[in-house]
């Protein structure tokens, strides 16, 4: 069951998106290595609303280049594959074929633990990274990811708003950007919160009594603290080991995003989904990051890559939310349930989420981060509503009401115009 468009069937809307971007000249705070001390990056760029003919002219004298891109997906057949394929298509079409994107599936060059070094030394040029896996190295980033748990939760609208707010808050937090810069990395999308977290359990876990004594596989230290506060025991376990652990009963639940669990077949052994209806669980947020080679590219090539980030965002949201509908369908097919957490759990979760996010932000030296994120979240919630991306039903019926052809290109374009364009290389 395909709940979202693959790169092969997705309409080519990147050109229309690029054409709609406002001309932004003389903006400060751009990314990349296009300063006066970067001879390799000198040369003429093009306006963000340039026609394809104008772009072709700007690139005419540049030598073709190949960029190695490590997306989040394990293979071209993965349900997450559009996160790589759509970006490749956007960059190659925008460049008139002068940039070739070689996709490296399954973190074959560098694991998430090593990808920062691989970007910095040129083994990888573009990558989906997980700064949340190393909070000591990315404390400001971790603080924003933790604060995500305080935002409202719903299957579609709130996830869209939270992700847009995360991008905005990350760009507006100098400490977050400095953490990338300190590693000689260039953030293209400095935070991708992806999907909200749910529990996937062998038996329903909804009330506070249900949580007590349970063992949950978690993916972040912050999530582990929230699980402990609810009376359960967090278990650190690699994702590939989770299916067997659930099957054997050595853990009761997985706590994480639904998309990778759809691919892993988790709902065969843990078909009972628990979802937040208000504040939720701290997310293991990621980022799209560039390395050494990107910084040395001519500015026009940097602009081509950066402009594709609108497509990156909208595709990711289509994949993540579409996978939620697939998860609900798979849970039901395995005689499972999809239920919101009980009121007692939700109240305690919300209280602890605020306490933890405030504490983490203060420790990271960005005490205003939770309020900044909350304000951005409220603003983007309005934008999501205006664009018509409201929830059309409950989470439990998502497989029935979620449209198969859902398209978030308009939100990606709006996010680019309002937030990202200011940081466009120049």
N, C-alpha and C positions, 0 to 999 in steps of 0.2 A: 504494500500500500504506500504510494508515494504522496506525501503530504506537502511537498514543496517542490519547486522546479529544480531540475538538475541544470548544470551549466550548458548541457546540450540542448535543452528545451526552453531554457529561460530566454524571454525576449531580450533583444539587444537594446537596453535602455540607457546604457552608460553614456552614449553620445548625447542623448536628450538631456541627461542630468548635467553633463559638462556644459552644454549650451545654455542651461538655465542659470548657471552660477554667475553672480554679479562680478563685474570687473572690479578687482581690488588692487589698487596700485599703492605702492609706498607703505604697505603694512609692516609693522614692527613685529619682532619676535618670531621670525621664520626659522624653520628647522633646516638641517643640512649644512653642507660646507661651502656655502656660496659667498663667503666673505672675501675681502680684498686679499687676504693671505692665502687663499685657496685657488691657485692658478688653474688646477684641473677642473674646477667648477665654474670657471669664468665663461662668458659667452651670453648670448641673448636667450632669454626665456620667452614665454608667451603668456598672454592674459588668460585668466581662468575661464573666460567666456569665448575664447578663440574658436574659430571654425576649424574643421579638420584640415582644410587647405592651408590655413595659417600655421597650424601645428606642424604640418609636413614641411613647410618652408623653414620653420625654426630648427627643425631636426635635419634638414637636407645635407648639411656638411659634416654631420656627426657620424663617427664610425658605429656600426652595429655593436650591441653589447648583449651579453647573456647574464641573467641574474638567477642565482639559486634561491629558491623559496621553500622554506619548511613550514607548511601549514599545520593545523591541529589534527588533521585526519590521518588515519593509518594507511589507507590505500585509496586508489581511484574508485573503488567500489563501495567505499564507506558512505554512510548517510551524511557524514560531515565533509565529503569530498568537494561540494560546491564552495566551501570556504577556501579551497585552493584553486579550483578550476575557474570560478567566476572572476577571481582577482587576476589570474593569468590572462584570461580573455580580455578584461578591461585594459590592462597594461599594454598588451600586444596590439590591440586595435587602436588604442589612443596613440601609440607610437608609430602607427603605420607599418608595423612589423619590424621596426629597427631595434626594439628591445624584445629579446626572447626570454621567457620565464621558464626555467627548468624546475619542475616541482619535485621535491624530495619527500616522499611519503614516509610515514612511520618514524619520524625523527631519526632517519637512517644515518645522518652525518653527526648529529649531536643530540643527546638527550636533553630534557628540560633542565637538568642540573648543569649541563655543559654548554647550552646554546648561547649564553651571553659571551663566553670566550670565543666560540666559533664565529659569532658575528663580528666581534672586535678584531679577530685575526684574519677574516676573509674567507673562512671555509664555507660560511653561509652568508648570504647577502640580505635576505629578508626572512623574518620568521615570526610565528606565533610563539610568544614566550609566556612563562608563568612566574612573574616576580613574587606572587603570593606564596610560592614554595620556599622562598628564602626571605622571610620577614626581617631578619636581622640586617640584610643587605638593602632592603627596600622598606624601611619603616614607615615612611610617609605613604607609599603605595598601599602597604598593608593596612594602614589606618583608614584610608578611603574604602578599601574592600570590606573591612570590618563594619564600617558605618553603613554599608549597603543593607545590612540586616535590619536597620531601623526604618527602611522605606516600605510603603504599602506593597502588598503582594496580590497578584491576580495572574491568570494564565497568559493574558496577552497585553493589555494596556499598561499595567504596572511594570511588566518586564521591559517593554519598549521604553517607557519613561525612565526607569532606573538605569538602563544602559546608556541612554543619551545623557542623562545627568552625570553618570560616571565619567564619560568622555569629557564633558564640560568641566567638571570639578578637577579632573586630573590636569587638563590644560591650564586651568587657572591656579594651580598650586605649584609654585616654583620649586618647592622641596621635592615634589614628585619628579619633575623634569630633571632636576639636578642629579637624582639617583641614576637615571639613565646616562646622563652626560658623564658622570664620574666613571662609568664603565666604557666610555667611548662608544656609546650607542645613541641612535637617533630614534626617538619615539615617533611613529607615524599615527598610531592610535594609542595614546598612553594608558588607556584602561578599557578593557572589554570585559564587562561583568558577566556576559552570556546569560544563561538561564538561572532562575531561582532554584534553590535547593529543596528537595523533597526527600522523604524517607521511603525506602523500598524494603519491605519487611516480609518475612515468611508468614507472620500472623499480623493482624491489624494492630497498630500502635498509635492510638489517638489521644487517650486520656493520660493524665499525670501518673496514675497508677500503672498504666501500660508501660510507660517509659522506665519506671524504676527497675533496676537490675538488668536491663537489656544491654547488649553489647552492639555498638554501632560502628561500622567502618567510617572514618572521617578523613577528609582531605586537607584539613588545615588546623593549625593550633587554635585559632579563634572558634571554629566550629566545635572542636573538642571541648573547649571551655563551656560552650553553651550546652552541649550534651551532658556534661558533668553536672551542670546546674540543674538539669531536669531529672537527675537521679540515675542516669544511665552511665555506661562506661565506654569511652571512646577507644577505638582500636585503630592503630596505624597499620595499614595493609595496602600493598600495591593493588591498583585496580585489576590487573589480570588475575590476581589471586582471589578476588572477591566472590566470583560465581561459585567456585568450589567451597569457599568458606561458608557461604549461605546454604549451599546444598548439604554440607555436612553438619550444619547447625553450630559451627564454632563462632559465628556472628549471627545476630538476629536480623540486622538491617544494614543496608548501605545508605549513607547520607550523601547526596550529591545531585548533580544535574541528571535529568532524565535521558538526554540524547545519547550519551555513551552507553547507558544501560539498555537502551533499545537495541543498539548494535551488538551488545554483549549477550543478549538473551536473558538478562537478569530476571525478567518477569516470569520465566519458567519456574524459578525457585523462590522468588520474592515478589508475588503478584499484588501485594497490598501497599498502595501508595498513600502516604500522608502528606498533606499540603498545608502551608500557612495561609491564613486569610487576612493577616495584618502584617506585623513585623515578622521577619524570617530568620534565616541562618546566614552567618557571614559567608561570603562567597570566596572561592579561590579564583580571583580575577586574573585575566591575562592581558596581553598587549600585543600589538603588531609593531615590531621593532626592526630597524635597519642597522647595518653595520658599516665596516670600513669602505667597502666598494661603493655603496650608495653615497657616502660623504664625498667621494672623489669623482662622482659623475658630473658631467656638465649640468648646469642648472635646469635646462629644458628637460633632460631625462629625469632629474629629481622631481620636477613638477608633474611629469606623466605618472610617476609612481605614486606621488602624494595624492594626486587627484583621484586615483583609483580607490582611495580609502572610503569614499562614500559608498561604493559598491561593496567593499569589504564589510562595512557595518550592516547594510541592508540585507546582504546575503546571510550573514551570521544570524540575524534575527529570524529570517525565514527558516533557516535550518533548525535553530534552537526551538522555536515555538512549534514548528511543524512536527518536530520529534516528540513534543509533549503530547500532541494528539495521537501519535503512533503509540506512545507509552500507555496512554489510557486504553486504547484499543487492545494492546497486548495484555494488559493487566486483566481486563474483562475476559479475554479469551482463555486465560489461565485461572478462571474462577476467583479472581481477586477483587479488591475493592479500591475505590478512590474516595477518600474522606478528608475533610478538613480536620486539623488538630482541634481537640476539645478546647473550650473556653479557658479552662484552668491552665492548660499548656500554653495557649496563645498569650494569656496575661503574663505568665512568668517569662516566656520567651521574649516578649516585648520589653519588659522591665530590665532583664539582663542584657538584652541587645543594646539598650541605651547606655547602661553602665559600662559595658565592655567597650563600646565605640568611643565614649568620652574618655575613658582611661587610655585606650590605645592612641587616640589622637593627641592627647596631652603628652604622652611619653614620646611621641614622634616629633613633638615641637610644632604641631599644627592643630591647636585646640579648637579652632573654628571650623575644622573640616566637616564634622557632622552637620552643623547648621548650614554650611555652604552647600553641601550635598542635598540636604532637605529642601532648601529653597530652589535649587536647580531641578530637583525631582518634581516639585509642585508646578513649576513653569512648564516642564516637558509633558507633564500629565495633561495640561491644557492643550498643548500642541497636538498630542496624540489624539485627544478627543476631537479637536477641530479637523484633523485629517480623517476621522471616521474609523479609527482603529479601536473602538470600544470592545469590551468583552460582550459577547452575544449570548452568554449562558454561564453555567457553572463549570468548574474544572472537571467534575465527574462526567460531564456530557461533552467535553471538548472534542472528542472524536466525531460527534454528530454535527456540531455547529461550526467548527473551524473550517474556513474555505480552503479548498485544495490549491487554489491559485493565489494565495495570499502574497502580497507584494508590498514591501516597505521601502521602495526606492524614494518615494516622496519624503519620508522621514530622514533617510540618508542624505538627501539633497539639502533639506532644511538644516540638519546638523552641520553639514559642511559649511553652508553659508553663514550660520550664526556663530559657530565655534571654531571650526578647523581652518577656514580660509585665511584667518589672521596669521596662521603659522605656516602658510604655504611658502616653499623655498623661493627666493628671489635673487 
